[in-house]
Amino acid sequence: MKIAIATGLFALSMVAMGGCSSMQDKATVAKGIDVDDADYVARVENMAIHRGVSVRWVNPPTKHIDAKQ
């Protein structure tokens, strides 16, 4: 019984370490920054002016820009 528990814990720790190591690869690929999407904001605000409504941005839209290496 103790061997089964020890084997199970070993297998679980190997799966956990494998999951952590795979996350590192994805983090290095997704480099870049998020900036305000000024073009989209301008289009929406222009449409709002023509329709006679006002826009208040609580969370302004952003776009992801890849970093050049």
HTML snippet that shows the backbone in 3Dmol.js (N, CA, C, O; Angstrom):
<script src="https://3Dmol.org/build/3Dmol-min.js"></script>
<div id="view" style="width:600px;height:400px;position:relative"></div>
<script>
const pdb = `
ATOM      1  N   MET A   1       0.815  -1.194   0.000  1.00  0.00           N
ATOM      2  CA  MET A   1       0.000   0.000   0.000  1.00  0.00           C
ATOM      3  C   MET A   1       0.860   1.260   0.000  1.00  0.00           C
ATOM      4  O   MET A   1       0.568   2.218  -0.716  1.00  0.00           O
ATOM      5  N   LYS A   2       1.935   1.255   0.816  1.00  0.00           N
ATOM      6  CA  LYS A   2       2.812   2.421   0.874  1.00  0.00           C
ATOM      7  C   LYS A   2       3.529   2.628  -0.455  1.00  0.00           C
ATOM      8  O   LYS A   2       3.803   3.763  -0.845  1.00  0.00           O
ATOM      9  N   ILE A   3       3.832   1.534  -1.150  1.00  0.00           N
ATOM     10  CA  ILE A   3       4.506   1.648  -2.440  1.00  0.00           C
ATOM     11  C   ILE A   3       3.572   2.304  -3.454  1.00  0.00           C
ATOM     12  O   ILE A   3       4.019   3.114  -4.266  1.00  0.00           O
ATOM     13  N   ALA A   4       2.295   1.971  -3.417  1.00  0.00           N
ATOM     14  CA  ALA A   4       1.321   2.557  -4.338  1.00  0.00           C
ATOM     15  C   ALA A   4       1.178   4.055  -4.085  1.00  0.00           C
ATOM     16  O   ALA A   4       1.088   4.837  -5.031  1.00  0.00           O
ATOM     17  N   ILE A   5       1.157   4.455  -2.825  1.00  0.00           N
ATOM     18  CA  ILE A   5       1.044   5.882  -2.490  1.00  0.00           C
ATOM     19  C   ILE A   5       2.307   6.622  -2.928  1.00  0.00           C
ATOM     20  O   ILE A   5       2.224   7.709  -3.501  1.00  0.00           O
ATOM     21  N   ALA A   6       3.468   6.039  -2.660  1.00  0.00           N
ATOM     22  CA  ALA A   6       4.719   6.677  -3.052  1.00  0.00           C
ATOM     23  C   ALA A   6       4.818   6.799  -4.569  1.00  0.00           C
ATOM     24  O   ALA A   6       5.265   7.826  -5.079  1.00  0.00           O
ATOM     25  N   THR A   7       4.407   5.763  -5.290  1.00  0.00           N
ATOM     26  CA  THR A   7       4.432   5.792  -6.749  1.00  0.00           C
ATOM     27  C   THR A   7       3.466   6.855  -7.273  1.00  0.00           C
ATOM     28  O   THR A   7       3.787   7.574  -8.220  1.00  0.00           O
ATOM     29  N   GLY A   8       2.296   6.955  -6.665  1.00  0.00           N
ATOM     30  CA  GLY A   8       1.322   7.965  -7.070  1.00  0.00           C
ATOM     31  C   GLY A   8       1.829   9.373  -6.840  1.00  0.00           C
ATOM     32  O   GLY A   8       1.659  10.241  -7.696  1.00  0.00           O
ATOM     33  N   LEU A   9       2.453   9.612  -5.689  1.00  0.00           N
ATOM     34  CA  LEU A   9       3.005  10.933  -5.399  1.00  0.00           C
ATOM     35  C   LEU A   9       4.150  11.277  -6.349  1.00  0.00           C
ATOM     36  O   LEU A   9       4.278  12.423  -6.780  1.00  0.00           O
ATOM     37  N   PHE A  10       4.980  10.290  -6.674  1.00  0.00           N
ATOM     38  CA  PHE A  10       6.068  10.517  -7.622  1.00  0.00           C
ATOM     39  C   PHE A  10       5.516  10.882  -8.997  1.00  0.00           C
ATOM     40  O   PHE A  10       5.994  11.820  -9.636  1.00  0.00           O
ATOM     41  N   ALA A  11       4.505  10.137  -9.451  1.00  0.00           N
ATOM     42  CA  ALA A  11       3.902  10.417 -10.758  1.00  0.00           C
ATOM     43  C   ALA A  11       3.264  11.808 -10.773  1.00  0.00           C
ATOM     44  O   ALA A  11       3.389  12.540 -11.755  1.00  0.00           O
ATOM     45  N   LEU A  12       2.589  12.167  -9.699  1.00  0.00           N
ATOM     46  CA  LEU A  12       1.956  13.478  -9.605  1.00  0.00           C
ATOM     47  C   LEU A  12       2.997  14.594  -9.642  1.00  0.00           C
ATOM     48  O   LEU A  12       2.781  15.622 -10.284  1.00  0.00           O
ATOM     49  N   SER A  13       4.125  14.398  -8.956  1.00  0.00           N
ATOM     50  CA  SER A  13       5.162  15.433  -8.969  1.00  0.00           C
ATOM     51  C   SER A  13       5.795  15.558 -10.354  1.00  0.00           C
ATOM     52  O   SER A  13       6.156  16.662 -10.762  1.00  0.00           O
ATOM     53  N   MET A  14       5.935  14.462 -11.077  1.00  0.00           N
ATOM     54  CA  MET A  14       6.488  14.526 -12.433  1.00  0.00           C
ATOM     55  C   MET A  14       5.545  15.283 -13.376  1.00  0.00           C
ATOM     56  O   MET A  14       5.995  16.054 -14.223  1.00  0.00           O
ATOM     57  N   VAL A  15       4.252  15.062 -13.225  1.00  0.00           N
ATOM     58  CA  VAL A  15       3.272  15.780 -14.044  1.00  0.00           C
ATOM     59  C   VAL A  15       3.305  17.267 -13.717  1.00  0.00           C
ATOM     60  O   VAL A  15       3.241  18.106 -14.616  1.00  0.00           O
ATOM     61  N   ALA A  16       3.406  17.592 -12.440  1.00  0.00           N
ATOM     62  CA  ALA A  16       3.447  19.004 -12.036  1.00  0.00           C
ATOM     63  C   ALA A  16       4.695  19.691 -12.575  1.00  0.00           C
ATOM     64  O   ALA A  16       4.616  20.824 -13.051  1.00  0.00           O
ATOM     65  N   MET A  17       5.839  19.029 -12.509  1.00  0.00           N
ATOM     66  CA  MET A  17       7.066  19.637 -13.032  1.00  0.00           C
ATOM     67  C   MET A  17       6.999  19.772 -14.552  1.00  0.00           C
ATOM     68  O   MET A  17       7.504  20.747 -15.108  1.00  0.00           O
ATOM     69  N   GLY A  18       6.395  18.822 -15.216  1.00  0.00           N
ATOM     70  CA  GLY A  18       6.240  18.915 -16.666  1.00  0.00           C
ATOM     71  C   GLY A  18       5.350  20.078 -17.059  1.00  0.00           C
ATOM     72  O   GLY A  18       5.609  20.747 -18.059  1.00  0.00           O
ATOM     73  N   GLY A  19       4.310  20.325 -16.288  1.00  0.00           N
ATOM     74  CA  GLY A  19       3.421  21.447 -16.558  1.00  0.00           C
ATOM     75  C   GLY A  19       4.117  22.779 -16.363  1.00  0.00           C
ATOM     76  O   GLY A  19       3.895  23.707 -17.141  1.00  0.00           O
ATOM     77  N   CYS A  20       4.942  22.895 -15.358  1.00  0.00           N
ATOM     78  CA  CYS A  20       5.669  24.145 -15.109  1.00  0.00           C
ATOM     79  C   CYS A  20       6.693  24.413 -16.200  1.00  0.00           C
ATOM     80  O   CYS A  20       6.878  25.558 -16.614  1.00  0.00           O
ATOM     81  N   SER A  21       7.347  23.383 -16.659  1.00  0.00           N
ATOM     82  CA  SER A  21       8.368  23.607 -17.680  1.00  0.00           C
ATOM     83  C   SER A  21       7.745  23.983 -19.017  1.00  0.00           C
ATOM     84  O   SER A  21       8.363  24.711 -19.794  1.00  0.00           O
ATOM     85  N   SER A  22       6.537  23.507 -19.304  1.00  0.00           N
ATOM     86  CA  SER A  22       5.897  23.877 -20.563  1.00  0.00           C
ATOM     87  C   SER A  22       5.404  25.316 -20.540  1.00  0.00           C
ATOM     88  O   SER A  22       5.294  25.933 -21.600  1.00  0.00           O
ATOM     89  N   MET A  23       5.108  25.864 -19.388  1.00  0.00           N
ATOM     90  CA  MET A  23       4.661  27.253 -19.287  1.00  0.00           C
ATOM     91  C   MET A  23       5.800  28.219 -19.611  1.00  0.00           C
ATOM     92  O   MET A  23       5.544  29.317 -20.106  1.00  0.00           O
ATOM     93  N   GLN A  24       7.016  27.850 -19.351  1.00  0.00           N
ATOM     94  CA  GLN A  24       8.153  28.726 -19.598  1.00  0.00           C
ATOM     95  C   GLN A  24       8.327  28.978 -21.091  1.00  0.00           C
ATOM     96  O   GLN A  24       8.654  30.097 -21.489  1.00  0.00           O
ATOM     97  N   ASP A  25       8.116  27.967 -21.921  1.00  0.00           N
ATOM     98  CA  ASP A  25       8.266  28.138 -23.359  1.00  0.00           C
ATOM     99  C   ASP A  25       7.246  29.125 -23.904  1.00  0.00           C
ATOM    100  O   ASP A  25       7.581  29.941 -24.762  1.00  0.00           O
ATOM    101  N   LYS A  26       6.032  29.069 -23.433  1.00  0.00           N
ATOM    102  CA  LYS A  26       4.989  29.964 -23.920  1.00  0.00           C
ATOM    103  C   LYS A  26       5.252  31.400 -23.480  1.00  0.00           C
ATOM    104  O   LYS A  26       4.928  32.337 -24.210  1.00  0.00           O
ATOM    105  N   ALA A  27       5.825  31.582 -22.319  1.00  0.00           N
ATOM    106  CA  ALA A  27       6.095  32.927 -21.823  1.00  0.00           C
ATOM    107  C   ALA A  27       7.169  33.613 -22.657  1.00  0.00           C
ATOM    108  O   ALA A  27       7.113  34.830 -22.840  1.00  0.00           O
ATOM    109  N   THR A  28       8.131  32.877 -23.160  1.00  0.00           N
ATOM    110  CA  THR A  28       9.186  33.504 -23.943  1.00  0.00           C
ATOM    111  C   THR A  28       8.720  33.843 -25.353  1.00  0.00           C
ATOM    112  O   THR A  28       9.288  34.734 -25.985  1.00  0.00           O
ATOM    113  N   VAL A  29       7.715  33.164 -25.854  1.00  0.00           N
ATOM    114  CA  VAL A  29       7.225  33.416 -27.207  1.00  0.00           C
ATOM    115  C   VAL A  29       6.358  34.668 -27.244  1.00  0.00           C
ATOM    116  O   VAL A  29       6.428  35.436 -28.203  1.00  0.00           O
ATOM    117  N   ALA A  30       5.555  34.881 -26.231  1.00  0.00           N
ATOM    118  CA  ALA A  30       4.582  35.974 -26.236  1.00  0.00           C
ATOM    119  C   ALA A  30       5.185  37.267 -25.711  1.00  0.00           C
ATOM    120  O   ALA A  30       4.753  37.784 -24.680  1.00  0.00           O
ATOM    121  N   LYS A  31       6.174  37.786 -26.410  1.00  0.00           N
ATOM    122  CA  LYS A  31       6.769  39.068 -26.021  1.00  0.00           C
ATOM    123  C   LYS A  31       6.040  40.188 -26.753  1.00  0.00           C
ATOM    124  O   LYS A  31       5.538  39.994 -27.860  1.00  0.00           O
ATOM    125  N   GLY A  32       5.988  41.328 -26.143  1.00  0.00           N
ATOM    126  CA  GLY A  32       5.353  42.481 -26.758  1.00  0.00           C
ATOM    127  C   GLY A  32       4.734  43.358 -25.702  1.00  0.00           C
ATOM    128  O   GLY A  32       4.874  43.111 -24.504  1.00  0.00           O
ATOM    129  N   ILE A  33       4.046  44.391 -26.160  1.00  0.00           N
ATOM    130  CA  ILE A  33       3.417  45.329 -25.238  1.00  0.00           C
ATOM    131  C   ILE A  33       1.988  45.600 -25.693  1.00  0.00           C
ATOM    132  O   ILE A  33       1.647  45.423 -26.863  1.00  0.00           O
ATOM    133  N   ASP A  34       1.168  46.031 -24.754  1.00  0.00           N
ATOM    134  CA  ASP A  34      -0.201  46.448 -25.058  1.00  0.00           C
ATOM    135  C   ASP A  34      -0.248  47.968 -25.024  1.00  0.00           C
ATOM    136  O   ASP A  34       0.181  48.589 -24.052  1.00  0.00           O
ATOM    137  N   VAL A  35      -0.776  48.568 -26.101  1.00  0.00           N
ATOM    138  CA  VAL A  35      -0.900  50.024 -26.179  1.00  0.00           C
ATOM    139  C   VAL A  35      -2.353  50.374 -26.502  1.00  0.00           C
ATOM    140  O   VAL A  35      -3.111  49.546 -27.005  1.00  0.00           O
ATOM    141  N   ASP A  36      -2.718  51.611 -26.202  1.00  0.00           N
ATOM    142  CA  ASP A  36      -4.077  52.067 -26.523  1.00  0.00           C
ATOM    143  C   ASP A  36      -4.287  52.026 -28.035  1.00  0.00           C
ATOM    144  O   ASP A  36      -3.400  52.390 -28.806  1.00  0.00           O
ATOM    145  N   ASP A  37      -5.465  51.581 -28.444  1.00  0.00           N
ATOM    146  CA  ASP A  37      -5.816  51.507 -29.865  1.00  0.00           C
ATOM    147  C   ASP A  37      -6.448  52.838 -30.259  1.00  0.00           C
ATOM    148  O   ASP A  37      -7.672  52.972 -30.269  1.00  0.00           O
ATOM    149  N   ALA A  38      -5.611  53.819 -30.584  1.00  0.00           N
ATOM    150  CA  ALA A  38      -6.070  55.179 -30.865  1.00  0.00           C
ATOM    151  C   ALA A  38      -6.949  55.241 -32.107  1.00  0.00           C
ATOM    152  O   ALA A  38      -7.881  56.044 -32.154  1.00  0.00           O
ATOM    153  N   ASP A  39      -6.677  54.419 -33.108  1.00  0.00           N
ATOM    154  CA  ASP A  39      -7.492  54.428 -34.329  1.00  0.00           C
ATOM    155  C   ASP A  39      -8.928  54.003 -34.033  1.00  0.00           C
ATOM    156  O   ASP A  39      -9.876  54.623 -34.515  1.00  0.00           O
ATOM    157  N   TYR A  40      -9.085  52.947 -33.244  1.00  0.00           N
ATOM    158  CA  TYR A  40     -10.419  52.468 -32.898  1.00  0.00           C
ATOM    159  C   TYR A  40     -11.161  53.495 -32.034  1.00  0.00           C
ATOM    160  O   TYR A  40     -12.353  53.734 -32.225  1.00  0.00           O
ATOM    161  N   VAL A  41     -10.445  54.093 -31.089  1.00  0.00           N
ATOM    162  CA  VAL A  41     -11.061  55.109 -30.224  1.00  0.00           C
ATOM    163  C   VAL A  41     -11.553  56.280 -31.074  1.00  0.00           C
ATOM    164  O   VAL A  41     -12.652  56.788 -30.852  1.00  0.00           O
ATOM    165  N   ALA A  42     -10.749  56.707 -32.037  1.00  0.00           N
ATOM    166  CA  ALA A  42     -11.136  57.832 -32.895  1.00  0.00           C
ATOM    167  C   ALA A  42     -12.357  57.490 -33.741  1.00  0.00           C
ATOM    168  O   ALA A  42     -13.251  58.321 -33.900  1.00  0.00           O
ATOM    169  N   ARG A  43     -12.404  56.273 -34.286  1.00  0.00           N
ATOM    170  CA  ARG A  43     -13.568  55.872 -35.098  1.00  0.00           C
ATOM    171  C   ARG A  43     -14.846  55.856 -34.271  1.00  0.00           C
ATOM    172  O   ARG A  43     -15.886  56.348 -34.708  1.00  0.00           O
ATOM    173  N   VAL A  44     -14.758  55.282 -33.061  1.00  0.00           N
ATOM    174  CA  VAL A  44     -15.949  55.205 -32.202  1.00  0.00           C
ATOM    175  C   VAL A  44     -16.397  56.589 -31.777  1.00  0.00           C
ATOM    176  O   VAL A  44     -17.592  56.883 -31.798  1.00  0.00           O
ATOM    177  N   GLU A  45     -15.472  57.439 -31.395  1.00  0.00           N
ATOM    178  CA  GLU A  45     -15.847  58.780 -30.967  1.00  0.00           C
ATOM    179  C   GLU A  45     -16.402  59.611 -32.119  1.00  0.00           C
ATOM    180  O   GLU A  45     -17.297  60.429 -31.909  1.00  0.00           O
ATOM    181  N   ASN A  46     -15.892  59.417 -33.321  1.00  0.00           N
ATOM    182  CA  ASN A  46     -16.418  60.111 -34.495  1.00  0.00           C
ATOM    183  C   ASN A  46     -17.855  59.672 -34.779  1.00  0.00           C
ATOM    184  O   ASN A  46     -18.716  60.505 -35.063  1.00  0.00           O
ATOM    185  N   MET A  47     -18.113  58.365 -34.702  1.00  0.00           N
ATOM    186  CA  MET A  47     -19.482  57.874 -34.903  1.00  0.00           C
ATOM    187  C   MET A  47     -20.412  58.401 -33.818  1.00  0.00           C
ATOM    188  O   MET A  47     -21.568  58.723 -34.093  1.00  0.00           O
ATOM    189  N   ALA A  48     -19.913  58.491 -32.585  1.00  0.00           N
ATOM    190  CA  ALA A  48     -20.732  58.982 -31.481  1.00  0.00           C
ATOM    191  C   ALA A  48     -21.110  60.438 -31.684  1.00  0.00           C
ATOM    192  O   ALA A  48     -22.239  60.830 -31.389  1.00  0.00           O
ATOM    193  N   ILE A  49     -20.183  61.243 -32.185  1.00  0.00           N
ATOM    194  CA  ILE A  49     -20.476  62.659 -32.441  1.00  0.00           C
ATOM    195  C   ILE A  49     -21.556  62.790 -33.507  1.00  0.00           C
ATOM    196  O   ILE A  49     -22.470  63.603 -33.366  1.00  0.00           O
ATOM    197  N   HIS A  50     -21.461  62.004 -34.563  1.00  0.00           N
ATOM    198  CA  HIS A  50     -22.462  62.066 -35.633  1.00  0.00           C
ATOM    199  C   HIS A  50     -23.838  61.597 -35.168  1.00  0.00           C
ATOM    200  O   HIS A  50     -24.857  62.042 -35.696  1.00  0.00           O
ATOM    201  N   ARG A  51     -23.871  60.707 -34.190  1.00  0.00           N
ATOM    202  CA  ARG A  51     -25.154  60.201 -33.687  1.00  0.00           C
ATOM    203  C   ARG A  51     -25.669  60.993 -32.494  1.00  0.00           C
ATOM    204  O   ARG A  51     -26.775  60.745 -32.013  1.00  0.00           O
ATOM    205  N   GLY A  52     -24.874  61.947 -32.014  1.00  0.00           N
ATOM    206  CA  GLY A  52     -25.326  62.803 -30.920  1.00  0.00           C
ATOM    207  C   GLY A  52     -25.230  62.171 -29.546  1.00  0.00           C
ATOM    208  O   GLY A  52     -25.996  62.519 -28.647  1.00  0.00           O
ATOM    209  N   VAL A  53     -24.307  61.255 -29.374  1.00  0.00           N
ATOM    210  CA  VAL A  53     -24.116  60.642 -28.060  1.00  0.00           C
ATOM    211  C   VAL A  53     -22.681  60.889 -27.600  1.00  0.00           C
ATOM    212  O   VAL A  53     -21.804  61.227 -28.395  1.00  0.00           O
ATOM    213  N   SER A  54     -22.467  60.713 -26.305  1.00  0.00           N
ATOM    214  CA  SER A  54     -21.113  60.876 -25.780  1.00  0.00           C
ATOM    215  C   SER A  54     -20.580  59.517 -25.343  1.00  0.00           C
ATOM    216  O   SER A  54     -21.336  58.623 -24.962  1.00  0.00           O
ATOM    217  N   VAL A  55     -19.278  59.389 -25.406  1.00  0.00           N
ATOM    218  CA  VAL A  55     -18.622  58.142 -25.038  1.00  0.00           C
ATOM    219  C   VAL A  55     -17.681  58.407 -23.875  1.00  0.00           C
ATOM    220  O   VAL A  55     -16.888  59.348 -23.911  1.00  0.00           O
ATOM    221  N   ARG A  56     -17.771  57.578 -22.847  1.00  0.00           N
ATOM    222  CA  ARG A  56     -16.837  57.650 -21.731  1.00  0.00           C
ATOM    223  C   ARG A  56     -16.147  56.290 -21.642  1.00  0.00           C
ATOM    224  O   ARG A  56     -16.791  55.280 -21.357  1.00  0.00           O
ATOM    225  N   TRP A  57     -14.849  56.267 -21.885  1.00  0.00           N
ATOM    226  CA  TRP A  57     -14.084  55.020 -21.876  1.00  0.00           C
ATOM    227  C   TRP A  57     -13.712  54.679 -20.441  1.00  0.00           C
ATOM    228  O   TRP A  57     -12.936  55.392 -19.805  1.00  0.00           O
ATOM    229  N   VAL A  58     -14.264  53.599 -19.942  1.00  0.00           N
ATOM    230  CA  VAL A  58     -13.885  53.108 -18.617  1.00  0.00           C
ATOM    231  C   VAL A  58     -12.598  52.298 -18.741  1.00  0.00           C
ATOM    232  O   VAL A  58     -11.654  52.492 -17.974  1.00  0.00           O
ATOM    233  N   ASN A  59     -12.570  51.396 -19.704  1.00  0.00           N
ATOM    234  CA  ASN A  59     -11.372  50.621 -20.032  1.00  0.00           C
ATOM    235  C   ASN A  59     -11.103  50.823 -21.519  1.00  0.00           C
ATOM    236  O   ASN A  59     -11.696  50.137 -22.351  1.00  0.00           O
ATOM    237  N   PRO A  60     -10.224  51.748 -21.860  1.00  0.00           N
ATOM    238  CA  PRO A  60      -9.976  52.001 -23.283  1.00  0.00           C
ATOM    239  C   PRO A  60      -9.447  50.743 -23.977  1.00  0.00           C
ATOM    240  O   PRO A  60      -8.713  49.958 -23.376  1.00  0.00           O
ATOM    241  N   PRO A  61      -9.820  50.559 -25.237  1.00  0.00           N
ATOM    242  CA  PRO A  61      -9.363  49.366 -25.949  1.00  0.00           C
ATOM    243  C   PRO A  61      -7.854  49.404 -26.182  1.00  0.00           C
ATOM    244  O   PRO A  61      -7.267  50.462 -26.405  1.00  0.00           O
ATOM    245  N   THR A  62      -7.251  48.230 -26.125  1.00  0.00           N
ATOM    246  CA  THR A  62      -5.819  48.137 -26.341  1.00  0.00           C
ATOM    247  C   THR A  62      -5.554  47.138 -27.465  1.00  0.00           C
ATOM    248  O   THR A  62      -6.405  46.316 -27.804  1.00  0.00           O
ATOM    249  N   LYS A  63      -4.366  47.229 -28.026  1.00  0.00           N
ATOM    250  CA  LYS A  63      -3.937  46.250 -29.021  1.00  0.00           C
ATOM    251  C   LYS A  63      -2.528  45.797 -28.666  1.00  0.00           C
ATOM    252  O   LYS A  63      -1.741  46.548 -28.090  1.00  0.00           O
ATOM    253  N   HIS A  64      -2.228  44.558 -29.022  1.00  0.00           N
ATOM    254  CA  HIS A  64      -0.938  43.963 -28.688  1.00  0.00           C
ATOM    255  C   HIS A  64       0.035  44.198 -29.834  1.00  0.00           C
ATOM    256  O   HIS A  64      -0.270  43.905 -30.990  1.00  0.00           O
ATOM    257  N   ILE A  65       1.192  44.720 -29.509  1.00  0.00           N
ATOM    258  CA  ILE A  65       2.229  44.957 -30.516  1.00  0.00           C
ATOM    259  C   ILE A  65       3.396  44.028 -30.194  1.00  0.00           C
ATOM    260  O   ILE A  65       3.927  44.047 -29.084  1.00  0.00           O
ATOM    261  N   ASP A  66       3.792  43.211 -31.181  1.00  0.00           N
ATOM    262  CA  ASP A  66       4.915  42.307 -30.989  1.00  0.00           C
ATOM    263  C   ASP A  66       6.213  43.080 -30.931  1.00  0.00           C
ATOM    264  O   ASP A  66       6.421  44.044 -31.668  1.00  0.00           O
ATOM    265  N   ALA A  67       7.079  42.640 -30.042  1.00  0.00           N
ATOM    266  CA  ALA A  67       8.400  43.274 -29.904  1.00  0.00           C
ATOM    267  C   ALA A  67       9.310  42.773 -31.028  1.00  0.00           C
ATOM    268  O   ALA A  67       9.360  41.576 -31.310  1.00  0.00           O
ATOM    269  N   LYS A  68      10.012  43.679 -31.650  1.00  0.00           N
ATOM    270  CA  LYS A  68      10.966  43.321 -32.703  1.00  0.00           C
ATOM    271  C   LYS A  68      12.296  42.960 -32.047  1.00  0.00           C
ATOM    272  O   LYS A  68      12.767  43.656 -31.147  1.00  0.00           O
ATOM    273  N   GLN A  69      12.885  41.877 -32.505  1.00  0.00           N
ATOM    274  CA  GLN A  69      14.175  41.471 -31.922  1.00  0.00           C
ATOM    275  C   GLN A  69      15.271  41.592 -32.918  1.00  0.00           C
ATOM    276  O   GLN A  69      16.424  41.295 -32.606  1.00  0.00           O
TER     277      GLN A  69
END
`;
const viewer = $3Dmol.createViewer("view");
viewer.addModel(pdb, "pdb");
viewer.setStyle({}, {cartoon: {color: "spectrum"}});
viewer.zoomTo();
viewer.render();
</script>
